[in-house]
Amino acid sequence: MERLLLVLGLIALAIGLLWVGQGLGVIAWPASSFMINQLQWAGYGAALGAVGLILIWQSRR
């Protein structure tokens, strides 16, 4: 169970960071993404990243 939480947490954190980068316009990949320079996606990414960190923390307990 701990390994599953860790893997899910790492995936959620990575996707969340990607969304933050796209939402802030830092990451322009893929170029046709509708999420680039959309601040709401930076917020969604921050929330998903926080969930990922919580899952990682729970896997280490």
PyMOL Python script that loads the backbone (N, CA, C, O; Angstrom):
from pymol import cmd

cmd.read_pdbstr("""\
ATOM      1  N   MET A   1       0.811  -1.196   0.000  1.00  0.00           N
ATOM      2  CA  MET A   1       0.000   0.000   0.000  1.00  0.00           C
ATOM      3  C   MET A   1       0.860   1.269   0.000  1.00  0.00           C
ATOM      4  O   MET A   1       0.531   2.268  -0.639  1.00  0.00           O
ATOM      5  N   GLU A   2       1.981   1.192   0.744  1.00  0.00           N
ATOM      6  CA  GLU A   2       2.847   2.356   0.815  1.00  0.00           C
ATOM      7  C   GLU A   2       3.429   2.701  -0.554  1.00  0.00           C
ATOM      8  O   GLU A   2       3.540   3.872  -0.917  1.00  0.00           O
ATOM      9  N   ARG A   3       3.796   1.673  -1.304  1.00  0.00           N
ATOM     10  CA  ARG A   3       4.367   1.907  -2.627  1.00  0.00           C
ATOM     11  C   ARG A   3       3.348   2.534  -3.568  1.00  0.00           C
ATOM     12  O   ARG A   3       3.687   3.419  -4.353  1.00  0.00           O
ATOM     13  N   LEU A   4       2.103   2.080  -3.493  1.00  0.00           N
ATOM     14  CA  LEU A   4       1.045   2.633  -4.331  1.00  0.00           C
ATOM     15  C   LEU A   4       0.829   4.116  -4.023  1.00  0.00           C
ATOM     16  O   LEU A   4       0.702   4.928  -4.939  1.00  0.00           O
ATOM     17  N   LEU A   5       0.788   4.469  -2.738  1.00  0.00           N
ATOM     18  CA  LEU A   5       0.629   5.867  -2.354  1.00  0.00           C
ATOM     19  C   LEU A   5       1.804   6.707  -2.840  1.00  0.00           C
ATOM     20  O   LEU A   5       1.621   7.839  -3.288  1.00  0.00           O
ATOM     21  N   LEU A   6       2.999   6.156  -2.751  1.00  0.00           N
ATOM     22  CA  LEU A   6       4.184   6.891  -3.199  1.00  0.00           C
ATOM     23  C   LEU A   6       4.133   7.137  -4.710  1.00  0.00           C
ATOM     24  O   LEU A   6       4.389   8.251  -5.167  1.00  0.00           O
ATOM     25  N   VAL A   7       3.806   6.108  -5.476  1.00  0.00           N
ATOM     26  CA  VAL A   7       3.745   6.252  -6.936  1.00  0.00           C
ATOM     27  C   VAL A   7       2.659   7.236  -7.329  1.00  0.00           C
ATOM     28  O   VAL A   7       2.895   8.110  -8.164  1.00  0.00           O
ATOM     29  N   LEU A   8       1.477   7.115  -6.748  1.00  0.00           N
ATOM     30  CA  LEU A   8       0.392   8.042  -7.057  1.00  0.00           C
ATOM     31  C   LEU A   8       0.753   9.469  -6.653  1.00  0.00           C
ATOM     32  O   LEU A   8       0.431  10.419  -7.366  1.00  0.00           O
ATOM     33  N   GLY A   9       1.415   9.617  -5.522  1.00  0.00           N
ATOM     34  CA  GLY A   9       1.843  10.936  -5.072  1.00  0.00           C
ATOM     35  C   GLY A   9       2.857  11.572  -6.003  1.00  0.00           C
ATOM     36  O   GLY A   9       2.776  12.764  -6.300  1.00  0.00           O
ATOM     37  N   LEU A  10       3.807  10.780  -6.461  1.00  0.00           N
ATOM     38  CA  LEU A  10       4.814  11.309  -7.383  1.00  0.00           C
ATOM     39  C   LEU A  10       4.194  11.703  -8.723  1.00  0.00           C
ATOM     40  O   LEU A  10       4.558  12.726  -9.303  1.00  0.00           O
ATOM     41  N   ILE A  11       3.265  10.895  -9.207  1.00  0.00           N
ATOM     42  CA  ILE A  11       2.584  11.224 -10.460  1.00  0.00           C
ATOM     43  C   ILE A  11       1.763  12.502 -10.304  1.00  0.00           C
ATOM     44  O   ILE A  11       1.809  13.384 -11.162  1.00  0.00           O
ATOM     45  N   ALA A  12       1.013  12.596  -9.209  1.00  0.00           N
ATOM     46  CA  ALA A  12       0.199  13.790  -8.972  1.00  0.00           C
ATOM     47  C   ALA A  12       1.073  15.031  -8.834  1.00  0.00           C
ATOM     48  O   ALA A  12       0.727  16.094  -9.350  1.00  0.00           O
ATOM     49  N   LEU A  13       2.192  14.902  -8.149  1.00  0.00           N
ATOM     50  CA  LEU A  13       3.108  16.038  -7.988  1.00  0.00           C
ATOM     51  C   LEU A  13       3.686  16.469  -9.337  1.00  0.00           C
ATOM     52  O   LEU A  13       3.747  17.663  -9.630  1.00  0.00           O
ATOM     53  N   ALA A  14       4.106  15.514 -10.151  1.00  0.00           N
ATOM     54  CA  ALA A  14       4.687  15.843 -11.454  1.00  0.00           C
ATOM     55  C   ALA A  14       3.662  16.518 -12.364  1.00  0.00           C
ATOM     56  O   ALA A  14       3.973  17.517 -13.012  1.00  0.00           O
ATOM     57  N   ILE A  15       2.455  15.986 -12.416  1.00  0.00           N
ATOM     58  CA  ILE A  15       1.410  16.583 -13.250  1.00  0.00           C
ATOM     59  C   ILE A  15       1.037  17.963 -12.712  1.00  0.00           C
ATOM     60  O   ILE A  15       0.831  18.896 -13.488  1.00  0.00           O
ATOM     61  N   GLY A  16       0.952  18.094 -11.403  1.00  0.00           N
ATOM     62  CA  GLY A  16       0.642  19.387 -10.802  1.00  0.00           C
ATOM     63  C   GLY A  16       1.685  20.443 -11.141  1.00  0.00           C
ATOM     64  O   GLY A  16       1.340  21.584 -11.450  1.00  0.00           O
ATOM     65  N   LEU A  17       2.951  20.067 -11.085  1.00  0.00           N
ATOM     66  CA  LEU A  17       4.012  21.017 -11.436  1.00  0.00           C
ATOM     67  C   LEU A  17       3.949  21.392 -12.914  1.00  0.00           C
ATOM     68  O   LEU A  17       4.193  22.544 -13.275  1.00  0.00           O
ATOM     69  N   LEU A  18       3.625  20.426 -13.766  1.00  0.00           N
ATOM     70  CA  LEU A  18       3.461  20.727 -15.189  1.00  0.00           C
ATOM     71  C   LEU A  18       2.326  21.720 -15.397  1.00  0.00           C
ATOM     72  O   LEU A  18       2.470  22.673 -16.163  1.00  0.00           O
ATOM     73  N   TRP A  19       1.210  21.508 -14.730  1.00  0.00           N
ATOM     74  CA  TRP A  19       0.060  22.406 -14.861  1.00  0.00           C
ATOM     75  C   TRP A  19       0.386  23.801 -14.352  1.00  0.00           C
ATOM     76  O   TRP A  19      -0.035  24.790 -14.952  1.00  0.00           O
ATOM     77  N   VAL A  20       1.127  23.894 -13.256  1.00  0.00           N
ATOM     78  CA  VAL A  20       1.532  25.208 -12.739  1.00  0.00           C
ATOM     79  C   VAL A  20       2.409  25.909 -13.765  1.00  0.00           C
ATOM     80  O   VAL A  20       2.212  27.089 -14.058  1.00  0.00           O
ATOM     81  N   GLY A  21       3.372  25.185 -14.307  1.00  0.00           N
ATOM     82  CA  GLY A  21       4.260  25.776 -15.304  1.00  0.00           C
ATOM     83  C   GLY A  21       3.522  26.233 -16.547  1.00  0.00           C
ATOM     84  O   GLY A  21       3.807  27.303 -17.084  1.00  0.00           O
ATOM     85  N   GLN A  22       2.575  25.431 -17.007  1.00  0.00           N
ATOM     86  CA  GLN A  22       1.793  25.828 -18.175  1.00  0.00           C
ATOM     87  C   GLN A  22       0.872  26.996 -17.847  1.00  0.00           C
ATOM     88  O   GLN A  22       0.741  27.925 -18.644  1.00  0.00           O
ATOM     89  N   GLY A  23       0.245  26.958 -16.703  1.00  0.00           N
ATOM     90  CA  GLY A  23      -0.671  28.026 -16.318  1.00  0.00           C
ATOM     91  C   GLY A  23       0.019  29.365 -16.165  1.00  0.00           C
ATOM     92  O   GLY A  23      -0.571  30.408 -16.447  1.00  0.00           O
ATOM     93  N   LEU A  24       1.261  29.342 -15.722  1.00  0.00           N
ATOM     94  CA  LEU A  24       2.025  30.579 -15.574  1.00  0.00           C
ATOM     95  C   LEU A  24       2.739  30.981 -16.854  1.00  0.00           C
ATOM     96  O   LEU A  24       3.322  32.064 -16.923  1.00  0.00           O
ATOM     97  N   GLY A  25       2.702  30.136 -17.855  1.00  0.00           N
ATOM     98  CA  GLY A  25       3.351  30.441 -19.125  1.00  0.00           C
ATOM     99  C   GLY A  25       4.834  30.128 -19.143  1.00  0.00           C
ATOM    100  O   GLY A  25       5.532  30.511 -20.082  1.00  0.00           O
ATOM    101  N   VAL A  26       5.329  29.444 -18.129  1.00  0.00           N
ATOM    102  CA  VAL A  26       6.740  29.089 -18.056  1.00  0.00           C
ATOM    103  C   VAL A  26       7.046  27.904 -18.971  1.00  0.00           C
ATOM    104  O   VAL A  26       8.099  27.853 -19.607  1.00  0.00           O
ATOM    105  N   ILE A  27       6.115  26.958 -19.026  1.00  0.00           N
ATOM    106  CA  ILE A  27       6.262  25.777 -19.869  1.00  0.00           C
ATOM    107  C   ILE A  27       5.273  25.907 -21.012  1.00  0.00           C
ATOM    108  O   ILE A  27       4.061  25.889 -20.797  1.00  0.00           O
ATOM    109  N   ALA A  28       5.784  26.036 -22.219  1.00  0.00           N
ATOM    110  CA  ALA A  28       4.925  26.183 -23.396  1.00  0.00           C
ATOM    111  C   ALA A  28       4.915  24.898 -24.205  1.00  0.00           C
ATOM    112  O   ALA A  28       5.037  24.924 -25.429  1.00  0.00           O
ATOM    113  N   TRP A  29       4.771  23.785 -23.522  1.00  0.00           N
ATOM    114  CA  TRP A  29       4.742  22.485 -24.181  1.00  0.00           C
ATOM    115  C   TRP A  29       3.499  21.737 -23.771  1.00  0.00           C
ATOM    116  O   TRP A  29       3.200  21.697 -22.577  1.00  0.00           O
ATOM    117  N   PRO A  30       2.780  21.160 -24.651  1.00  0.00           N
ATOM    118  CA  PRO A  30       2.853  21.305 -26.105  1.00  0.00           C
ATOM    119  C   PRO A  30       2.352  22.685 -26.527  1.00  0.00           C
ATOM    120  O   PRO A  30       1.537  23.298 -25.837  1.00  0.00           O
ATOM    121  N   ALA A  31       2.831  23.152 -27.631  1.00  0.00           N
ATOM    122  CA  ALA A  31       2.550  24.525 -28.065  1.00  0.00           C
ATOM    123  C   ALA A  31       1.062  24.776 -28.287  1.00  0.00           C
ATOM    124  O   ALA A  31       0.608  25.917 -28.191  1.00  0.00           O
ATOM    125  N   SER A  32       0.309  23.740 -28.578  1.00  0.00           N
ATOM    126  CA  SER A  32      -1.117  23.911 -28.844  1.00  0.00           C
ATOM    127  C   SER A  32      -1.984  23.752 -27.587  1.00  0.00           C
ATOM    128  O   SER A  32      -3.210  23.707 -27.691  1.00  0.00           O
ATOM    129  N   SER A  33      -1.376  23.668 -26.429  1.00  0.00           N
ATOM    130  CA  SER A  33      -2.126  23.443 -25.199  1.00  0.00           C
ATOM    131  C   SER A  33      -2.998  24.651 -24.846  1.00  0.00           C
ATOM    132  O   SER A  33      -2.556  25.797 -24.927  1.00  0.00           O
ATOM    133  N   PHE A  34      -4.227  24.372 -24.460  1.00  0.00           N
ATOM    134  CA  PHE A  34      -5.160  25.430 -24.063  1.00  0.00           C
ATOM    135  C   PHE A  34      -4.867  25.942 -22.651  1.00  0.00           C
ATOM    136  O   PHE A  34      -5.480  26.914 -22.210  1.00  0.00           O
ATOM    137  N   MET A  35      -3.948  25.307 -21.947  1.00  0.00           N
ATOM    138  CA  MET A  35      -3.662  25.660 -20.559  1.00  0.00           C
ATOM    139  C   MET A  35      -2.582  26.727 -20.416  1.00  0.00           C
ATOM    140  O   MET A  35      -2.379  27.253 -19.322  1.00  0.00           O
ATOM    141  N   ILE A  36      -1.889  27.052 -21.501  1.00  0.00           N
ATOM    142  CA  ILE A  36      -0.766  27.993 -21.430  1.00  0.00           C
ATOM    143  C   ILE A  36      -1.289  29.398 -21.136  1.00  0.00           C
ATOM    144  O   ILE A  36      -2.220  29.878 -21.784  1.00  0.00           O
ATOM    145  N   ASN A  37      -0.673  30.047 -20.149  1.00  0.00           N
ATOM    146  CA  ASN A  37      -1.029  31.402 -19.696  1.00  0.00           C
ATOM    147  C   ASN A  37      -2.452  31.509 -19.162  1.00  0.00           C
ATOM    148  O   ASN A  37      -3.080  32.561 -19.282  1.00  0.00           O
ATOM    149  N   GLN A  38      -2.961  30.444 -18.580  1.00  0.00           N
ATOM    150  CA  GLN A  38      -4.286  30.441 -17.953  1.00  0.00           C
ATOM    151  C   GLN A  38      -4.081  30.229 -16.454  1.00  0.00           C
ATOM    152  O   GLN A  38      -3.786  29.118 -16.013  1.00  0.00           O
ATOM    153  N   LEU A  39      -4.239  31.300 -15.676  1.00  0.00           N
ATOM    154  CA  LEU A  39      -3.924  31.229 -14.244  1.00  0.00           C
ATOM    155  C   LEU A  39      -4.762  30.203 -13.494  1.00  0.00           C
ATOM    156  O   LEU A  39      -4.310  29.668 -12.482  1.00  0.00           O
ATOM    157  N   GLN A  40      -5.966  29.917 -13.963  1.00  0.00           N
ATOM    158  CA  GLN A  40      -6.778  28.925 -13.253  1.00  0.00           C
ATOM    159  C   GLN A  40      -6.083  27.561 -13.254  1.00  0.00           C
ATOM    160  O   GLN A  40      -6.217  26.801 -12.295  1.00  0.00           O
ATOM    161  N   TRP A  41      -5.342  27.244 -14.319  1.00  0.00           N
ATOM    162  CA  TRP A  41      -4.634  25.968 -14.373  1.00  0.00           C
ATOM    163  C   TRP A  41      -3.437  25.955 -13.433  1.00  0.00           C
ATOM    164  O   TRP A  41      -3.044  24.892 -12.952  1.00  0.00           O
ATOM    165  N   ALA A  42      -2.859  27.101 -13.166  1.00  0.00           N
ATOM    166  CA  ALA A  42      -1.802  27.169 -12.159  1.00  0.00           C
ATOM    167  C   ALA A  42      -2.379  26.835 -10.787  1.00  0.00           C
ATOM    168  O   ALA A  42      -1.738  26.156  -9.984  1.00  0.00           O
ATOM    169  N   GLY A  43      -3.588  27.314 -10.525  1.00  0.00           N
ATOM    170  CA  GLY A  43      -4.254  26.988  -9.256  1.00  0.00           C
ATOM    171  C   GLY A  43      -4.604  25.521  -9.150  1.00  0.00           C
ATOM    172  O   GLY A  43      -4.401  24.902  -8.105  1.00  0.00           O
ATOM    173  N   TYR A  44      -5.136  24.955 -10.242  1.00  0.00           N
ATOM    174  CA  TYR A  44      -5.444  23.517 -10.250  1.00  0.00           C
ATOM    175  C   TYR A  44      -4.170  22.695 -10.043  1.00  0.00           C
ATOM    176  O   TYR A  44      -4.169  21.699  -9.320  1.00  0.00           O
ATOM    177  N   GLY A  45      -3.095  23.129 -10.686  1.00  0.00           N
ATOM    178  CA  GLY A  45      -1.830  22.414 -10.542  1.00  0.00           C
ATOM    179  C   GLY A  45      -1.285  22.490  -9.127  1.00  0.00           C
ATOM    180  O   GLY A  45      -0.750  21.508  -8.611  1.00  0.00           O
ATOM    181  N   ALA A  46      -1.417  23.647  -8.498  1.00  0.00           N
ATOM    182  CA  ALA A  46      -0.965  23.787  -7.114  1.00  0.00           C
ATOM    183  C   ALA A  46      -1.767  22.869  -6.191  1.00  0.00           C
ATOM    184  O   ALA A  46      -1.209  22.248  -5.286  1.00  0.00           O
ATOM    185  N   ALA A  47      -3.058  22.788  -6.422  1.00  0.00           N
ATOM    186  CA  ALA A  47      -3.899  21.906  -5.608  1.00  0.00           C
ATOM    187  C   ALA A  47      -3.529  20.441  -5.832  1.00  0.00           C
ATOM    188  O   ALA A  47      -3.426  19.673  -4.876  1.00  0.00           O
ATOM    189  N   LEU A  48      -3.330  20.055  -7.086  1.00  0.00           N
ATOM    190  CA  LEU A  48      -2.951  18.670  -7.377  1.00  0.00           C
ATOM    191  C   LEU A  48      -1.570  18.360  -6.813  1.00  0.00           C
ATOM    192  O   LEU A  48      -1.343  17.264  -6.300  1.00  0.00           O
ATOM    193  N   GLY A  49      -0.652  19.309  -6.903  1.00  0.00           N
ATOM    194  CA  GLY A  49       0.668  19.114  -6.310  1.00  0.00           C
ATOM    195  C   GLY A  49       0.601  18.936  -4.805  1.00  0.00           C
ATOM    196  O   GLY A  49       1.341  18.134  -4.236  1.00  0.00           O
ATOM    197  N   ALA A  50      -0.288  19.686  -4.158  1.00  0.00           N
ATOM    198  CA  ALA A  50      -0.466  19.547  -2.709  1.00  0.00           C
ATOM    199  C   ALA A  50      -1.010  18.161  -2.363  1.00  0.00           C
ATOM    200  O   ALA A  50      -0.573  17.544  -1.391  1.00  0.00           O
ATOM    201  N   VAL A  51      -1.957  17.677  -3.156  1.00  0.00           N
ATOM    202  CA  VAL A  51      -2.479  16.323  -2.943  1.00  0.00           C
ATOM    203  C   VAL A  51      -1.353  15.308  -3.115  1.00  0.00           C
ATOM    204  O   VAL A  51      -1.244  14.357  -2.341  1.00  0.00           O
ATOM    205  N   GLY A  52      -0.514  15.516  -4.136  1.00  0.00           N
ATOM    206  CA  GLY A  52       0.620  14.622  -4.345  1.00  0.00           C
ATOM    207  C   GLY A  52       1.572  14.610  -3.155  1.00  0.00           C
ATOM    208  O   GLY A  52       2.041  13.551  -2.740  1.00  0.00           O
ATOM    209  N   LEU A  53       1.854  15.782  -2.613  1.00  0.00           N
ATOM    210  CA  LEU A  53       2.729  15.847  -1.443  1.00  0.00           C
ATOM    211  C   LEU A  53       2.117  15.144  -0.239  1.00  0.00           C
ATOM    212  O   LEU A  53       2.824  14.482   0.522  1.00  0.00           O
ATOM    213  N   ILE A  54       0.811  15.286  -0.065  1.00  0.00           N
ATOM    214  CA  ILE A  54       0.134  14.593   1.037  1.00  0.00           C
ATOM    215  C   ILE A  54       0.214  13.083   0.855  1.00  0.00           C
ATOM    216  O   ILE A  54       0.447  12.355   1.819  1.00  0.00           O
ATOM    217  N   LEU A  55       0.023  12.607  -0.374  1.00  0.00           N
ATOM    218  CA  LEU A  55       0.125  11.162  -0.616  1.00  0.00           C
ATOM    219  C   LEU A  55       1.544  10.655  -0.365  1.00  0.00           C
ATOM    220  O   LEU A  55       1.733   9.578   0.200  1.00  0.00           O
ATOM    221  N   ILE A  56       2.528  11.428  -0.784  1.00  0.00           N
ATOM    222  CA  ILE A  56       3.927  11.039  -0.528  1.00  0.00           C
ATOM    223  C   ILE A  56       4.193  11.007   0.958  1.00  0.00           C
ATOM    224  O   ILE A  56       4.827  10.077   1.458  1.00  0.00           O
ATOM    225  N   TRP A  57       3.716  12.009   1.671  1.00  0.00           N
ATOM    226  CA  TRP A  57       3.906  12.058   3.121  1.00  0.00           C
ATOM    227  C   TRP A  57       3.226  10.862   3.801  1.00  0.00           C
ATOM    228  O   TRP A  57       3.788  10.254   4.712  1.00  0.00           O
ATOM    229  N   GLN A  58       2.017  10.536   3.349  1.00  0.00           N
ATOM    230  CA  GLN A  58       1.301   9.402   3.932  1.00  0.00           C
ATOM    231  C   GLN A  58       2.004   8.074   3.655  1.00  0.00           C
ATOM    232  O   GLN A  58       1.951   7.152   4.468  1.00  0.00           O
ATOM    233  N   SER A  59       2.657   7.989   2.508  1.00  0.00           N
ATOM    234  CA  SER A  59       3.353   6.739   2.185  1.00  0.00           C
ATOM    235  C   SER A  59       4.579   6.539   3.071  1.00  0.00           C
ATOM    236  O   SER A  59       5.031   5.409   3.255  1.00  0.00           O
ATOM    237  N   ARG A  60       5.112   7.608   3.611  1.00  0.00           N
ATOM    238  CA  ARG A  60       6.308   7.531   4.451  1.00  0.00           C
ATOM    239  C   ARG A  60       6.003   7.346   5.932  1.00  0.00           C
ATOM    240  O   ARG A  60       6.924   7.171   6.729  1.00  0.00           O
ATOM    241  N   ARG A  61       4.747   7.381   6.310  1.00  0.00           N
ATOM    242  CA  ARG A  61       4.374   7.239   7.729  1.00  0.00           C
ATOM    243  C   ARG A  61       4.361   5.814   8.161  1.00  0.00           C
ATOM    244  O   ARG A  61       4.068   5.523   9.321  1.00  0.00           O
TER     245      ARG A  61
END
""", "prot")
cmd.dss("prot")
cmd.show_as("cartoon", "prot")
cmd.util.cbc("prot")
cmd.orient("prot")
